Amino acid sequence: MKSTLQLDAKGLSCPMPIVKTKKAIDTLASGEILEVQVTDKGALADIPAWAKAGGHIILDKAEDAGVITFFIQKA
Amino acid sequence: MSVLKWSAAEVAKKVINNEELFILDVRNADAFEDWKIDGHKFEYLNIPYFELLDGVEDILPKIPTDKDVLVVCAKEGSSLMVAEMLSEAGRTGAYLAGGMKTWSEYLEPIKVGDLTGGGELYQFVRLGKGCLSYMVISEGEAAIIDAVRFTDTFTSFAEEKNVNIKYVFDTHLHADHISGGRHIAATTGATYYLPPKDAEEVVFDYTPLLDGTTVQVGASKIDVGAIYSPGHTIGSTSFVVDSKYLLTGDILFIDSIGRPDLAGLAEDWVGDLRETLYKRYRELSNDLIVLPAHFMIIDELNEDGTVAKHLGQLFAENHGLNIKDEAEFRSVVTEHLPPQPNAYQDIRQVNMGKITPTQEEQTEMEIGPNRCAVR
């Protein structure tokens, strides 16, 4: 999937993955896609919950060798 | 205003002393719904931390200024962030060190009572998980029943009391938490007992715990006697300590009874559960004080923080002991059961010695409430 912006939040623990994701999303225009990689297990539930609260859409989620990648489309 | 860091022990004191506390839980709504810090006089506000990234101004009116406020999250990071924001907004910000992870692991030893000849019985209350472990102490010796995995807590306590741990028991193969039993036995040289019917797949050595097995603790020879009481698992065994206390494991709780499905055989074991609760236990003295291996809700705690009640009182008040119709009983304990505990199948594998996860993995497995009961 093609993303507008990539964010590496690997190795960061809660709340930093969400804090950085929010900052990155704030720089995008509506409809653009952020690709974010995290390793903190808490983010697995928190990123979708955060996205839902803000109306952003999780287009895809993949897990590979402990790294979780989200594709988030800005509302 | 400064940010205060609270330990799990300080929160435990608030629970046990029935004090007031306002908890701002900043985990997501599902996590809060599933499991939180319970206190008799606690109030709660659940706002996920990711909704507070732009500031806490919107929620300030909902946060009291006349009582202690504690911010709680899963592991600490988010609660520290929110506590700092509260502090910047002129409030006192306090957060729980280690978050729910540490809360889940905290153990509070509380004395249940004195035993014959100067012995003592202690209950180790794991408030965050609802697990209860026991230590019988008598003149230089100790027996431990249903120890959780924080083995240092038990060995340090024994050192403090100047007793040698001689016997370690598990009432059954646990499915909701990881047992510390065999590890305590290995480091202290104690004998580790497990019911053989629960231990068919275990890969370590143990001493069979059978109906009628009795050990005597210390010079005053406190009797710890086993009664086979299947139903939660096929091996589940209870203990009578000093002819005064009945340790019921996961068969009978204060306000509920054990569920028969965690090893996958609800239909097969419901008859055993019925037999144990409605026949075997009825033959025992009503004066025995029941000490279970779990509590599910904070209302099950007594004023002093212990979880204990007379057997006779439970026969009168516990719904699970008062279902006259056998078919109805069968339906209650096999249908519409609550969700199973987190990772219960993996936890059973750990307790059989088949897998050995890291400490961090063990913590993850034990997240959440224990869910061993049906009400």
Chai-1 contact restraints between the chains, C-beta under 6 A:
chainA,res_idxA,chainB,res_idxB,connection_type,confidence,min_distance_angstrom,max_distance_angstrom,comment,restraint_id
A,S13,B,G77,contact,1.0,0.0,6.0,A-B,restraint_1
A,C14,B,G77,contact,1.0,0.0,6.0,A-B,restraint_2
A,C14,B,S78,contact,1.0,0.0,6.0,A-B,restraint_3
A,P15,B,Y49,contact,1.0,0.0,6.0,A-B,restraint_4
A,P15,B,G77,contact,1.0,0.0,6.0,A-B,restraint_5
A,P15,B,S78,contact,1.0,0.0,6.0,A-B,restraint_6
A,P15,B,M81,contact,1.0,0.0,6.0,A-B,restraint_7
A,I18,B,F50,contact,1.0,0.0,6.0,A-B,restraint_8
A,K22,B,L53,contact,1.0,0.0,6.0,A-B,restraint_9
A,G42,B,A74,contact,1.0,0.0,6.0,A-B,restraint_10
A,A45,B,N28,contact,1.0,0.0,6.0,A-B,restraint_11
A,D46,B,N28,contact,1.0,0.0,6.0,A-B,restraint_12
A,A49,B,N28,contact,1.0,0.0,6.0,A-B,restraint_13
A,W50,B,F50,contact,1.0,0.0,6.0,A-B,restraint_14
A,A53,B,E51,contact,1.0,0.0,6.0,A-B,restraint_15
